[in-house]
């Protein structure tokens, strides 16, 4: 019966999210235009506000997601997701409050973690768009379909990963090692100018070999028919590369979020809200990203931090290190990097 309620809330959540982004695309964003800074800030604020509303929902009614209605089901969820917390001596009411507090904190920490890690993905997306000389007024359309594809990919990754971790706990150690490697690699390559050689990319070679490629952009079309043949446009190639970059990005972000919580629904919710805010955040950051030169260092530090959390998760749980401390660490790291970027700007910006 719990699975029925869990799936019901999950379906309602998806319907609400898809409705919002369809309204954005088909009604508000019907006219194709270049997204300017003011509009992107407004939409970024809206998505952050919606994400915070969901945090409040979890804090007040989080028990509904897993249909917790008695002490037995509550203890079952504690054992599954918070085995380090001792609740036997607590009343049902107090234990429920503790559960919802941890659930909401996990979501908020995971959301902030995914949102901060998304910044690195924005670098890659920008490189793809500029390498293919995409008209800025088509950015919004490409990112919209890219986000829809990312939602599907994250759904598969998260629930597959959750199933595997439940059966094979040792995978957490592999995730931890991988995140440590990713964080150190990002730190060492932080000043390297990334570039994309369009003709040499493996996906571009594959597509040009097996598909008819139209030589130029045709507004926001991804494919068209010409002389009785089906052609894919360069815009579809851009979209495929963006989806591929998100797939690569997921190999960092999904293991990272499992350092915060094992609850697949909270992992999914925090991921999706971060992804949905990614498009508007993209238009904000492309205007100011060059001024925050220490952000990559901050992201690499966060990756190393969550890598250590996964490697030492059994020990950390016993010390009483909760996710509220992880949330504080991430906030302080981002604040320090942003402050240093302002106080110590790059020489060419002085």
Buried (B, 14 or more C-beta within 10 A) or exposed (E): EBEEBBEEBBEEBBEEBEEBBEEBBEEEBEEEEEBEEEBBBEBBEBBBEBBEEBBEBBBEEBBBBBBBEEBEBBBBBBEEBBEBBEBEEBEEEEBBBBBBBBBBBBBBBBBBBBBBBBBBBBBBBBBBBEBBEBEBBBBBBBBBBBBBBBBEBBBEBBBEBBEEBEEEEEBBEEBBBBBBEBBBEBBEEBEEEEEBEBEEBEEBEEBEEEBEBBEEBBEBBBBEEEEEEEBBBBBBBBBBBBBBBBBEBBBBBBBBBBBBBBBBBBBBBBBBBBBBBBBBBBBBBBEEBEEBBBBBBBBBBBBBBBBBBBBBBEEBBEEEBBBBEBBEBBEEBBEBBBEBBEEEBEEEEE
